[in-house]
């Protein structure tokens, strides 16, 4: 009977440890842990008077809508490297 109690207690500890491990892995893989809060430092180098109309994430990149006097555009920024990878002009 004593061996059964030890076995049940051991199994309970294994269940708790497995659950904690599972929760930690899920949080890390969904971006909630580790380097997810890393700071992104990018200079968009737009002319004076420009403003940001909006920002959204698209497949590991940030799409930044920039309002300018000569026409709006969307600047694509690689979120991992912090570099500008493209620019789309709206209009013409």
NUVOVO-287654 format. One record per atom (N, C-alpha, C, O, CB): residue number from 1; atom name; y, z, x. Coordinates in steps of 0.1 Angstrom, whole numbers. Glycine has a CB too. Example, Ala and Ser with C-alpha at 12.3 -4.5 7.8 and 13.67 -1.06 7.14 Angstrom:
REM residues 2
+------+------+-------+-------+-------+
: resi : name :    py :    pz :    px :
+------+------+-------+-------+-------+
:    1 :    N :   -57 :    78 :   132 :
:    1 :   CA :   -45 :    78 :   123 :
:    1 :    C :   -33 :    78 :   132 :
:    1 :    O :   -33 :    85 :   142 :
:    1 :   CB :   -45 :    90 :   113 :
:    2 :    N :   -22 :    71 :   128 :
:    2 :   CA :   -11 :    71 :   137 :
:    2 :    C :     0 :    79 :   129 :
:    2 :    O :    11 :    80 :   134 :
:    2 :   CB :    -6 :    57 :   141 :
+------+------+-------+-------+-------+
REM end
This chain:
REM residues 92
+------+------+-------+-------+-------+
: resi : name :    py :    pz :    px :
+------+------+-------+-------+-------+
:    1 :    N :   -12 :     0 :     8 :
:    1 :   CA :     0 :     0 :     0 :
:    1 :    C :    13 :     0 :     9 :
:    1 :    O :    22 :    -6 :     5 :
:    1 :   CB :     0 :    12 :    -9 :
:    2 :    N :    12 :     7 :    20 :
:    2 :   CA :    24 :     7 :    29 :
:    2 :    C :    27 :    -6 :    35 :
:    2 :    O :    38 :   -10 :    37 :
:    2 :   CB :    22 :    18 :    40 :
:    3 :    N :    16 :   -14 :    38 :
:    3 :   CA :    18 :   -27 :    44 :
:    3 :    C :    25 :   -36 :    34 :
:    3 :    O :    33 :   -45 :    38 :
:    3 :   CB :     5 :   -33 :    49 :
:    4 :    N :    21 :   -35 :    21 :
:    4 :   CA :    27 :   -43 :    11 :
:    4 :    C :    42 :   -40 :     9 :
:    4 :    O :    50 :   -50 :     8 :
:    4 :   CB :    20 :   -41 :    -3 :
:    5 :    N :    46 :   -28 :    10 :
:    5 :   CA :    60 :   -25 :    10 :
:    5 :    C :    68 :   -31 :    21 :
:    5 :    O :    79 :   -36 :    19 :
:    5 :   CB :    62 :    -9 :     9 :
:    6 :    N :    62 :   -30 :    33 :
:    6 :   CA :    69 :   -36 :    45 :
:    6 :    C :    70 :   -51 :    43 :
:    6 :    O :    80 :   -57 :    47 :
:    6 :   CB :    61 :   -32 :    58 :
:    7 :    N :    59 :   -57 :    38 :
:    7 :   CA :    59 :   -72 :    36 :
:    7 :    C :    70 :   -76 :    26 :
:    7 :    O :    77 :   -86 :    28 :
:    7 :   CB :    45 :   -76 :    32 :
:    8 :    N :    71 :   -69 :    15 :
:    8 :   CA :    81 :   -71 :     5 :
:    8 :    C :    95 :   -70 :    10 :
:    8 :    O :   104 :   -78 :     7 :
:    8 :   CB :    79 :   -62 :    -8 :
:    9 :    N :    98 :   -59 :    18 :
:    9 :   CA :   111 :   -57 :    24 :
:    9 :    C :   114 :   -68 :    34 :
:    9 :    O :   125 :   -73 :    34 :
:    9 :   CB :   111 :   -43 :    31 :
:   10 :    N :   105 :   -72 :    42 :
:   10 :   CA :   107 :   -83 :    51 :
:   10 :    C :   110 :   -96 :    44 :
:   10 :    O :   119 :  -104 :    48 :
:   10 :   CB :    94 :   -85 :    60 :
:   11 :    N :   103 :   -99 :    33 :
:   11 :   CA :   106 :  -111 :    26 :
:   11 :    C :   120 :  -111 :    19 :
:   11 :    O :   126 :  -121 :    18 :
:   11 :   CB :    95 :  -113 :    15 :
:   12 :    N :   124 :   -99 :    15 :
:   12 :   CA :   137 :   -97 :     9 :
:   12 :    C :   148 :  -100 :    20 :
:   12 :    O :   158 :  -107 :    17 :
:   12 :   CB :   139 :   -83 :     4 :
:   13 :    N :   146 :   -95 :    32 :
:   13 :   CA :   155 :   -98 :    43 :
:   13 :    C :   156 :  -113 :    46 :
:   13 :    O :   167 :  -118 :    48 :
:   13 :   CB :   151 :   -90 :    55 :
:   14 :    N :   144 :  -119 :    46 :
:   14 :   CA :   144 :  -134 :    49 :
:   14 :    C :   151 :  -142 :    38 :
:   14 :    O :   158 :  -152 :    41 :
:   14 :   CB :   129 :  -138 :    50 :
:   15 :    N :   150 :  -138 :    25 :
:   15 :   CA :   157 :  -145 :    14 :
:   15 :    C :   172 :  -143 :    16 :
:   15 :    O :   179 :  -153 :    14 :
:   15 :   CB :   152 :  -139 :     1 :
:   16 :    N :   177 :  -131 :    19 :
:   16 :   CA :   191 :  -129 :    21 :
:   16 :    C :   196 :  -137 :    33 :
:   16 :    O :   206 :  -144 :    32 :
:   16 :   CB :   194 :  -114 :    23 :
:   17 :    N :   189 :  -137 :    44 :
:   17 :   CA :   193 :  -144 :    56 :
:   17 :    C :   193 :  -159 :    53 :
:   17 :    O :   203 :  -166 :    58 :
:   17 :   CB :   184 :  -141 :    68 :
:   18 :    N :   183 :  -164 :    46 :
:   18 :   CA :   183 :  -179 :    43 :
:   18 :    C :   195 :  -183 :    34 :
:   18 :    O :   200 :  -193 :    36 :
:   18 :   CB :   170 :  -182 :    36 :
:   19 :    N :   198 :  -174 :    24 :
:   19 :   CA :   209 :  -177 :    15 :
:   19 :    C :   222 :  -177 :    23 :
:   19 :    O :   231 :  -186 :    21 :
:   19 :   CB :   209 :  -167 :     4 :
:   20 :    N :   224 :  -167 :    32 :
:   20 :   CA :   237 :  -167 :    40 :
:   20 :    C :   238 :  -179 :    48 :
:   20 :    O :   248 :  -185 :    49 :
:   20 :   CB :   237 :  -154 :    48 :
:   21 :    N :   227 :  -183 :    55 :
:   21 :   CA :   227 :  -195 :    63 :
:   21 :    C :   230 :  -208 :    55 :
:   21 :    O :   238 :  -216 :    60 :
:   21 :   CB :   213 :  -197 :    70 :
:   22 :    N :   224 :  -209 :    43 :
:   22 :   CA :   227 :  -220 :    35 :
:   22 :    C :   242 :  -221 :    31 :
:   22 :    O :   248 :  -232 :    31 :
:   22 :   CB :   218 :  -220 :    22 :
:   23 :    N :   247 :  -210 :    27 :
:   23 :   CA :   262 :  -210 :    23 :
:   23 :    C :   270 :  -214 :    35 :
:   23 :    O :   280 :  -221 :    33 :
:   23 :   CB :   265 :  -196 :    18 :
:   24 :    N :   268 :  -208 :    47 :
:   24 :   CA :   276 :  -212 :    59 :
:   24 :    C :   275 :  -227 :    62 :
:   24 :    O :   285 :  -233 :    65 :
:   24 :   CB :   271 :  -203 :    71 :
:   25 :    N :   263 :  -232 :    61 :
:   25 :   CA :   261 :  -247 :    64 :
:   25 :    C :   269 :  -255 :    53 :
:   25 :    O :   275 :  -265 :    57 :
:   25 :   CB :   247 :  -250 :    64 :
:   26 :    N :   268 :  -251 :    41 :
:   26 :   CA :   275 :  -259 :    30 :
:   26 :    C :   290 :  -259 :    32 :
:   26 :    O :   297 :  -269 :    31 :
:   26 :   CB :   272 :  -253 :    16 :
:   27 :    N :   296 :  -247 :    36 :
:   27 :   CA :   310 :  -246 :    38 :
:   27 :    C :   314 :  -254 :    50 :
:   27 :    O :   325 :  -261 :    50 :
:   27 :   CB :   314 :  -231 :    40 :
:   28 :    N :   306 :  -254 :    61 :
:   28 :   CA :   310 :  -262 :    73 :
:   28 :    C :   309 :  -277 :    70 :
:   28 :    O :   318 :  -284 :    75 :
:   28 :   CB :   300 :  -258 :    84 :
:   29 :    N :   300 :  -281 :    63 :
:   29 :   CA :   298 :  -296 :    60 :
:   29 :    C :   308 :  -301 :    50 :
:   29 :    O :   310 :  -313 :    50 :
:   29 :   CB :   284 :  -298 :    56 :
:   30 :    N :   313 :  -292 :    42 :
:   30 :   CA :   323 :  -297 :    32 :
:   30 :    C :   337 :  -296 :    38 :
:   30 :    O :   347 :  -299 :    31 :
:   30 :   CB :   322 :  -289 :    19 :
:   31 :    N :   339 :  -292 :    50 :
:   31 :   CA :   352 :  -292 :    57 :
:   31 :    C :   359 :  -278 :    56 :
:   31 :    O :   371 :  -278 :    58 :
:   31 :   CB :   360 :  -302 :    51 :
:   32 :    N :   352 :  -268 :    51 :
:   32 :   CA :   359 :  -255 :    49 :
:   32 :    C :   358 :  -246 :    62 :
:   32 :    O :   364 :  -235 :    61 :
:   32 :   CB :   352 :  -249 :    38 :
:   33 :    N :   352 :  -251 :    72 :
:   33 :   CA :   351 :  -242 :    84 :
:   33 :    C :   354 :  -249 :    97 :
:   33 :    O :   354 :  -262 :    97 :
:   33 :   CB :   338 :  -235 :    84 :
:   34 :    N :   355 :  -242 :   107 :
:   34 :   CA :   357 :  -248 :   120 :
:   34 :    C :   370 :  -255 :   122 :
:   34 :    O :   380 :  -249 :   120 :
:   34 :   CB :   346 :  -258 :   122 :
:   35 :    N :   370 :  -267 :   127 :
:   35 :   CA :   382 :  -275 :   130 :
:   35 :    C :   389 :  -281 :   118 :
:   35 :    O :   398 :  -289 :   120 :
:   35 :   CB :   379 :  -285 :   140 :
:   36 :    N :   385 :  -278 :   106 :
:   36 :   CA :   390 :  -285 :    95 :
:   36 :    C :   405 :  -282 :    93 :
:   36 :    O :   413 :  -290 :    87 :
:   36 :   CB :   383 :  -280 :    82 :
:   37 :    N :   410 :  -271 :    98 :
:   37 :   CA :   424 :  -267 :    97 :
:   37 :    C :   432 :  -271 :   109 :
:   37 :    O :   443 :  -267 :   111 :
:   37 :   CB :   425 :  -252 :    95 :
:   38 :    N :   426 :  -281 :   117 :
:   38 :   CA :   434 :  -286 :   129 :
:   38 :    C :   447 :  -292 :   124 :
:   38 :    O :   447 :  -299 :   114 :
:   38 :   CB :   425 :  -295 :   137 :
:   39 :    N :   457 :  -291 :   133 :
:   39 :   CA :   470 :  -296 :   130 :
:   39 :    C :   471 :  -311 :   134 :
:   39 :    O :   466 :  -315 :   144 :
:   39 :   CB :   481 :  -288 :   137 :
:   40 :    N :   477 :  -319 :   125 :
:   40 :   CA :   479 :  -333 :   128 :
:   40 :    C :   493 :  -335 :   132 :
:   40 :    O :   502 :  -332 :   124 :
:   40 :   CB :   475 :  -342 :   116 :
:   41 :    N :   496 :  -341 :   143 :
:   41 :   CA :   510 :  -343 :   148 :
:   41 :    C :   512 :  -358 :   151 :
:   41 :    O :   507 :  -363 :   161 :
:   41 :   CB :   512 :  -334 :   161 :
:   42 :    N :   519 :  -364 :   142 :
:   42 :   CA :   521 :  -379 :   143 :
:   42 :    C :   536 :  -382 :   140 :
:   42 :    O :   542 :  -376 :   131 :
:   42 :   CB :   512 :  -386 :   132 :
:   43 :    N :   541 :  -391 :   148 :
:   43 :   CA :   555 :  -396 :   146 :
:   43 :    C :   554 :  -409 :   140 :
:   43 :    O :   548 :  -419 :   146 :
:   43 :   CB :   563 :  -396 :   160 :
:   44 :    N :   559 :  -411 :   128 :
:   44 :   CA :   557 :  -424 :   121 :
:   44 :    C :   568 :  -434 :   126 :
:   44 :    O :   566 :  -446 :   123 :
:   44 :   CB :   559 :  -422 :   106 :
:   45 :    N :   578 :  -430 :   133 :
:   45 :   CA :   588 :  -438 :   139 :
:   45 :    C :   594 :  -448 :   129 :
:   45 :    O :   593 :  -460 :   130 :
:   45 :   CB :   582 :  -446 :   150 :
:   46 :    N :   600 :  -443 :   118 :
:   46 :   CA :   606 :  -451 :   108 :
:   46 :    C :   621 :  -449 :   110 :
:   46 :    O :   626 :  -439 :   115 :
:   46 :   CB :   602 :  -446 :    94 :
:   47 :    N :   629 :  -459 :   105 :
:   47 :   CA :   644 :  -459 :   107 :
:   47 :    C :   650 :  -447 :    99 :
:   47 :    O :   644 :  -442 :    90 :
:   47 :   CB :   650 :  -472 :   103 :
:   48 :    N :   662 :  -444 :   103 :
:   48 :   CA :   669 :  -433 :    97 :
:   48 :    C :   671 :  -437 :    82 :
:   48 :    O :   674 :  -448 :    79 :
:   48 :   CB :   683 :  -431 :   103 :
:   49 :    N :   671 :  -427 :    73 :
:   49 :   CA :   672 :  -429 :    59 :
:   49 :    C :   659 :  -432 :    52 :
:   49 :    O :   659 :  -432 :    40 :
:   49 :   CB :   681 :  -441 :    57 :
:   50 :    N :   648 :  -433 :    59 :
:   50 :   CA :   635 :  -435 :    53 :
:   50 :    C :   630 :  -421 :    48 :
:   50 :    O :   634 :  -411 :    52 :
:   50 :   CB :   624 :  -440 :    64 :
:   51 :    N :   621 :  -422 :    37 :
:   51 :   CA :   616 :  -410 :    32 :
:   51 :    C :   601 :  -412 :    28 :
:   51 :    O :   597 :  -424 :    26 :
:   51 :   CB :   624 :  -405 :    20 :
:   52 :    N :   594 :  -401 :    27 :
:   52 :   CA :   580 :  -402 :    24 :
:   52 :    C :   579 :  -401 :     8 :
:   52 :    O :   583 :  -392 :     2 :
:   52 :   CB :   571 :  -391 :    31 :
:   53 :    N :   573 :  -412 :     2 :
:   53 :   CA :   571 :  -412 :   -12 :
:   53 :    C :   558 :  -405 :   -17 :
:   53 :    O :   557 :  -401 :   -28 :
:   53 :   CB :   571 :  -426 :   -17 :
:   54 :    N :   548 :  -405 :    -8 :
:   54 :   CA :   535 :  -399 :   -11 :
:   54 :    C :   526 :  -400 :     0 :
:   54 :    O :   527 :  -408 :     9 :
:   54 :   CB :   530 :  -405 :   -24 :
:   55 :    N :   515 :  -391 :     0 :
:   55 :   CA :   505 :  -391 :    10 :
:   55 :    C :   491 :  -389 :     3 :
:   55 :    O :   490 :  -381 :    -6 :
:   55 :   CB :   507 :  -380 :    21 :
:   56 :    N :   481 :  -397 :     7 :
:   56 :   CA :   468 :  -395 :     2 :
:   56 :    C :   458 :  -398 :    13 :
:   56 :    O :   460 :  -405 :    23 :
:   56 :   CB :   465 :  -405 :   -10 :
:   57 :    N :   446 :  -392 :    12 :
:   57 :   CA :   435 :  -394 :    22 :
:   57 :    C :   426 :  -405 :    17 :
:   57 :    O :   422 :  -406 :     5 :
:   57 :   CB :   427 :  -381 :    24 :
:   58 :    N :   423 :  -414 :    26 :
:   58 :   CA :   414 :  -426 :    23 :
:   58 :    C :   404 :  -428 :    35 :
:   58 :    O :   408 :  -432 :    45 :
:   58 :   CB :   423 :  -439 :    21 :
:   59 :    N :   392 :  -425 :    33 :
:   59 :   CA :   381 :  -427 :    42 :
:   59 :    C :   384 :  -423 :    56 :
:   59 :    O :   384 :  -431 :    66 :
:   59 :   CB :   377 :  -441 :    42 :
:   60 :    N :   388 :  -410 :    58 :
:   60 :   CA :   391 :  -405 :    72 :
:   60 :    C :   405 :  -409 :    77 :
:   60 :    O :   409 :  -406 :    88 :
:   60 :   CB :   381 :  -410 :    81 :
:   61 :    N :   413 :  -415 :    68 :
:   61 :   CA :   426 :  -419 :    72 :
:   61 :    C :   436 :  -413 :    62 :
:   61 :    O :   433 :  -410 :    51 :
:   61 :   CB :   428 :  -434 :    73 :
:   62 :    N :   449 :  -412 :    66 :
:   62 :   CA :   459 :  -408 :    57 :
:   62 :    C :   468 :  -421 :    54 :
:   62 :    O :   472 :  -428 :    63 :
:   62 :   CB :   468 :  -397 :    63 :
:   63 :    N :   470 :  -423 :    41 :
:   63 :   CA :   479 :  -434 :    37 :
:   63 :    C :   492 :  -428 :    33 :
:   63 :    O :   493 :  -420 :    24 :
:   63 :   CB :   473 :  -442 :    25 :
:   64 :    N :   502 :  -431 :    41 :
:   64 :   CA :   516 :  -425 :    39 :
:   64 :    C :   525 :  -436 :    33 :
:   64 :    O :   528 :  -446 :    39 :
:   64 :   CB :   521 :  -419 :    52 :
:   65 :    N :   530 :  -433 :    21 :
:   65 :   CA :   539 :  -443 :    14 :
:   65 :    C :   553 :  -439 :    19 :
:   65 :    O :   558 :  -428 :    17 :
:   65 :   CB :   538 :  -442 :    -1 :
:   66 :    N :   559 :  -449 :    26 :
:   66 :   CA :   573 :  -447 :    32 :
:   66 :    C :   583 :  -456 :    24 :
:   66 :    O :   581 :  -468 :    23 :
:   66 :   CB :   573 :  -451 :    47 :
:   67 :    N :   593 :  -449 :    20 :
:   67 :   CA :   604 :  -456 :    13 :
:   67 :    C :   615 :  -459 :    23 :
:   67 :    O :   620 :  -451 :    30 :
:   67 :   CB :   610 :  -448 :     1 :
:   68 :    N :   618 :  -472 :    24 :
:   68 :   CA :   628 :  -477 :    34 :
:   68 :    C :   638 :  -486 :    27 :
:   68 :    O :   636 :  -491 :    16 :
:   68 :   CB :   622 :  -484 :    45 :
:   69 :    N :   650 :  -487 :    33 :
:   69 :   CA :   660 :  -496 :    27 :
:   69 :    C :   656 :  -510 :    26 :
:   69 :    O :   660 :  -518 :    17 :
:   69 :   CB :   673 :  -494 :    35 :
:   70 :    N :   648 :  -515 :    36 :
:   70 :   CA :   644 :  -529 :    37 :
:   70 :    C :   631 :  -531 :    29 :
:   70 :    O :   625 :  -542 :    31 :
:   70 :   CB :   643 :  -533 :    51 :
:   71 :    N :   626 :  -521 :    22 :
:   71 :   CA :   613 :  -523 :    14 :
:   71 :    C :   603 :  -512 :    17 :
:   71 :    O :   603 :  -507 :    29 :
:   71 :   CB :   607 :  -536 :    17 :
:   72 :    N :   596 :  -508 :     7 :
:   72 :   CA :   586 :  -498 :     9 :
:   72 :    C :   574 :  -503 :    17 :
:   72 :    O :   572 :  -515 :    18 :
:   72 :   CB :   581 :  -493 :    -5 :
:   73 :    N :   566 :  -494 :    23 :
:   73 :   CA :   554 :  -498 :    30 :
:   73 :    C :   545 :  -486 :    30 :
:   73 :    O :   549 :  -474 :    28 :
:   73 :   CB :   558 :  -502 :    45 :
:   74 :    N :   532 :  -489 :    33 :
:   74 :   CA :   522 :  -478 :    35 :
:   74 :    C :   517 :  -479 :    49 :
:   74 :    O :   513 :  -489 :    54 :
:   74 :   CB :   510 :  -481 :    25 :
:   75 :    N :   518 :  -467 :    56 :
:   75 :   CA :   514 :  -466 :    70 :
:   75 :    C :   501 :  -458 :    70 :
:   75 :    O :   499 :  -448 :    64 :
:   75 :   CB :   525 :  -458 :    78 :
:   76 :    N :   491 :  -464 :    76 :
:   76 :   CA :   477 :  -458 :    77 :
:   76 :    C :   476 :  -451 :    91 :
:   76 :    O :   479 :  -456 :   101 :
:   76 :   CB :   466 :  -469 :    76 :
:   77 :    N :   472 :  -438 :    90 :
:   77 :   CA :   471 :  -429 :   101 :
:   77 :    C :   457 :  -425 :   102 :
:   77 :    O :   451 :  -419 :    93 :
:   77 :   CB :   481 :  -417 :   100 :
:   78 :    N :   451 :  -426 :   114 :
:   78 :   CA :   437 :  -421 :   117 :
:   78 :    C :   439 :  -406 :   118 :
:   78 :    O :   445 :  -401 :   127 :
:   78 :   CB :   431 :  -427 :   130 :
:   79 :    N :   432 :  -399 :   108 :
:   79 :   CA :   434 :  -384 :   108 :
:   79 :    C :   427 :  -377 :   119 :
:   79 :    O :   431 :  -366 :   122 :
:   79 :   CB :   428 :  -379 :    94 :
:   80 :    N :   417 :  -383 :   125 :
:   80 :   CA :   410 :  -376 :   136 :
:   80 :    C :   418 :  -377 :   149 :
:   80 :    O :   419 :  -368 :   157 :
:   80 :   CB :   396 :  -382 :   138 :
:   81 :    N :   424 :  -389 :   152 :
:   81 :   CA :   430 :  -391 :   165 :
:   81 :    C :   446 :  -390 :   164 :
:   81 :    O :   452 :  -388 :   174 :
:   81 :   CB :   427 :  -405 :   170 :
:   82 :    N :   451 :  -390 :   152 :
:   82 :   CA :   465 :  -389 :   150 :
:   82 :    C :   473 :  -401 :   154 :
:   82 :    O :   485 :  -400 :   158 :
:   82 :   CB :   470 :  -377 :   158 :
:   83 :    N :   467 :  -413 :   153 :
:   83 :   CA :   473 :  -425 :   157 :
:   83 :    C :   476 :  -434 :   145 :
:   83 :    O :   468 :  -433 :   135 :
:   83 :   CB :   465 :  -433 :   167 :
:   84 :    N :   486 :  -442 :   145 :
:   84 :   CA :   489 :  -452 :   135 :
:   84 :    C :   479 :  -464 :   137 :
:   84 :    O :   479 :  -470 :   147 :
:   84 :   CB :   503 :  -456 :   134 :
:   85 :    N :   471 :  -467 :   126 :
:   85 :   CA :   462 :  -478 :   128 :
:   85 :    C :   466 :  -490 :   119 :
:   85 :    O :   459 :  -501 :   121 :
:   85 :   CB :   448 :  -473 :   123 :
:   86 :    N :   476 :  -489 :   111 :
:   86 :   CA :   480 :  -501 :   104 :
:   86 :    C :   492 :  -498 :    95 :
:   86 :    O :   496 :  -487 :    93 :
:   86 :   CB :   469 :  -506 :    95 :
:   87 :    N :   498 :  -509 :    90 :
:   87 :   CA :   510 :  -508 :    82 :
:   87 :    C :   510 :  -519 :    72 :
:   87 :    O :   507 :  -531 :    75 :
:   87 :   CB :   523 :  -508 :    90 :
:   88 :    N :   512 :  -516 :    59 :
:   88 :   CA :   512 :  -526 :    48 :
:   88 :    C :   526 :  -526 :    42 :
:   88 :    O :   531 :  -516 :    38 :
:   88 :   CB :   501 :  -524 :    38 :
:   89 :    N :   532 :  -538 :    42 :
:   89 :   CA :   546 :  -539 :    35 :
:   89 :    C :   544 :  -542 :    21 :
:   89 :    O :   535 :  -550 :    17 :
:   89 :   CB :   554 :  -550 :    42 :
:   90 :    N :   551 :  -536 :    12 :
:   90 :   CA :   551 :  -539 :    -2 :
:   90 :    C :   562 :  -548 :    -6 :
:   90 :    O :   573 :  -547 :    -1 :
:   90 :   CB :   552 :  -525 :   -10 :
:   91 :    N :   559 :  -558 :   -14 :
:   91 :   CA :   569 :  -568 :   -18 :
:   91 :    C :   566 :  -581 :   -12 :
:   91 :    O :   554 :  -585 :   -10 :
:   91 :   CB :   583 :  -563 :   -14 :
:   92 :    N :   576 :  -588 :    -8 :
:   92 :   CA :   576 :  -602 :    -2 :
:   92 :    C :   562 :  -606 :     1 :
:   92 :    O :   559 :  -617 :     6 :
:   92 :   CB :   584 :  -603 :    10 :
+------+------+-------+-------+-------+
REM end
